[in-house]
Structure formats: C-alpha cells, structure tokens
Amino acid sequence: LMKSEAKNGKNFLFFPEGTRSLSNQIHPFKRGAFVLAIQSGLPIVPCYVHNSYQLLHKKNWLMKPGVVTLSVGEVIHVPTADKPAQVREESIRLAELAFRQIQNMQSRIEGRQP
C-alpha cells in the first residue's frame, strides 16, 4: 500500500521512537519507518520537535498550548535493497544517520555543540 501511495505523490510522517518521552531525551529509533522508506523508495527528512513533551504528555492525548521549535534536517536519500539482510542492514544505517542528525539539531537548539 505504501509503495503505491508513494508513487501517487504521497508523503509520510513517522515518529521512529515508537513512544512519547517524558523529557527532551531522544530514545532509540525503531527500524519500521526506515524499512518502509527503503521499500517505498522515499527519501527521509529528519525533523526534531523541541519541547513537544511539555505540550503533549505521554499519558494524555490532550495537547496543551505552548511553544515548540521545529528543526528540519538534511534529506537522506534511501538506497534500494531487495534481500532481507540488505534491508535490515540499510534500515539500521539509516536509523543511525537520522538519529545523529536529530541529536545535532537538539544540541544546537539547547546551545550545546553537536
């Protein structure tokens, strides 16, 4: 389904941590979004939403008013992979690359050197 939607010009938004945080700490990424990117051929654009945990608490779906900072990273072009071992290897590499970009965005927003 995602492949056909991608061919029709659709884009997708994923939160690869798989859960919301109780702090600004970035948790390890799950591989699912990266596997889907490989399978669909869509590029990845890492984004970081700073302070979203204060507006949308993990235990509540009601969003509070407030301010967040959105940072958009560099496009990550996704290679093609057909064999399961290649998909696994590439999804791990892409997750690590996106994670590093997001950590660097967080560091810049918080005034720390990446």
Secondary structure, 3 states (H helix, E strand, C coil): CHHHHHHCCCCCCCCCCCCCCCCCCCCCCCCHHHHHHHHHCCCECCEEEECHHHHCCCCCCCCCCCCCEEEECCCECCCCCCCHHHHHHHHHHHHHHHHHHHHHHHHHHCCCCC
